[in-house]
Amino acid sequence: MTRARTDSSLQSQNPISQAQNSVHNAHNAVTQAQSHPSEQLIQQAETAVERAEHAVEQAGLSYNQKAVNEARADLADDQAALASLENEGSSQ
């Protein structure tokens, strides 16, 4: 196995990388739900945000707190956007 492949494999199992990827996926799901609000897309965004919350929680055990805090801040933005979207839906 080459060094690059080993590094890539290790990175894919790094809790911080997993959290960052999960937060990115949640952001994409929330953005899609904002663009095309439907019950299904909102539910998918909720699920993605929940998964990201769990991944960030797991990454919180890491020594790289700066990266974890950045992921938490990004996730908080998406949580607020999703809550706003859900509130718009419930008021209609």
N, C-alpha and C positions, 0 to 999 in steps of 0.2 A: 504494500500500500504506500502510495506517495505521501509526502509530508502535507501537501495541500489538501489531499483527500482526508487525511487524519484530522487536520485542523478544521475542515468543514464539518466533519462528522462530530467532532467535539463541540463545535459551535452550535450545531443543531440540537445538542442535548443540554446546553447551558441554560439554566432557568431564566437568566436575564434575557437571553435571545428569544426564548420561548415567550416570555412576557411581552417583549417588544413586538414580536410577530403577532401575538394575540391582540394586543392593543391596536395594531395597524389593521387587523382584520375587523375588529369591532368598529373602528373609525369608518372603514369602507362600508360596513353594513348600515351604520347610522346615516352616513351620507346618502346611501341608496334609498333608505327609508324616507329621508327628508325630500329627496327628489321625486319619489314616487310613493307617497304615503298610502299604504294599504295595510290591512290587518296582518297579512302574511309577512311583509317586509319588516314591519314594526316588531313582530314576534321574533323574526330572525335576528334583528338588531339587539333585542333584549337578551337573547341566548348568547350572542357573540360578546356582549358586554359582561354577562355573567361569567363566561369562560375567561375573559380577560381579567376580571376581578380576581378569579382564582389563581390565574397564572402570576399576576402581580403579587398576590399574597405569598405564593410560593417563592417568588424571586426576592421577596423581602427578607428572606433568611440569608441572602447573599451578602458578601462584603462590599459590593459595589453599590452603595446606597445612592450615589448620584444618578446612576442609570435607573435604579428602581424608582426614585423620586420623579424623574422625568416621565417614566411610564405611568406613574400614578397621576401626574398632572395631565398628561394627554388623555388618560382614561376619564378623569373627572370632567374634562371638556366634553367628551362624547356622552357621558352620563347626563350632563346638563342639557345637551342638545336633544337627547332621546326623551328626557322628561318633558321638555318643551313641546316636542312633537306629540307625545302622549296626551299632554294637557290640551293641545289644540284639537286632537281627535275626540276627547271626551266632552269638549264644550260645543261640539257641533251637533 
